[in-house]
């Protein structure tokens, strides 16, 4: 019997029984050509094939709705490019930078905020010279206290390459914290082995791993064991979840997810309002709906389980807590949002702006 493999195309998904045969001649095939597709064996095994609205399938199996691009959607919704002084670095806040060493992921989320940058035809992996320049940028700026490895998913890199990056960060005295944003413990749990864990600790800095998971069913026994290997090694874990229509826009589902994080020694951190990425409006709630949902978590679950509901202000103006007074609904139905520098921005009330057609 052949080993299960990562499903990387619409025909692969048809063969695995996750799409009907006619999908290869439909708009879904166009979606598969436009945006990257990947489901690891661990993800495919989580999907309930009897459920046409399965919350795991919705996150990873392409949908014809992705061809619909709305007027408010943007190629670079959180404005990475506007804050990228050198290739691979995003420097939006004074004390921290993103280091995007790689733009591939083990899975491709249908709602991805960097969907125009990740995947086989995305921005690729930094060349050795680009990585040198990125590390030199960090080394030259004493205000940088934290380096956040994101991408793409940095844990797709080999343990050898991760160790190399961590050892280079170890040599920079002002960097105290290194954080990884990843889906790997859930979607490829066997990849979290002792070699990889050792590499993550190689800098001697404090290492955080921010786990991206959106539904409690993603925390399988294998995923829980992978997280335990990280935490037992002294790596702190925090969570990040994207609030998604049809996946987790339900107080019971969110409560179960946040509790599962805490039970696994993962501190709930961010609940992201979905970004204005092209072709993702079918996932997007209005801000008012999101606020009402998050309000239901108060009192229902322990304080340890409460995430911070945040919005990345479109255009690269940073994050804002949706429940704070920096986010105000105005009479015209839009939201007025104040960024951390005091600038004001308008945000649409919901996903009812006109569509502009295919990307
Ligand atoms: S893992 Fe993150 S970067 Fe990769 S496709 Fe999903 S949301 Fe995008």
Boltz pocket constraint, residues with backbone or C-beta under 6 A from the ligand:
constraints:
  - pocket:
      binder: B
      contacts: [[A, 104], [A, 105], [A, 107], [A, 108], [A, 109], [A, 111], [A, 112], [A, 113], [A, 114], [A, 115], [A, 118], [A, 151], [A, 152], [A, 153], [A, 183], [A, 212]]
      max_distance: 6.0
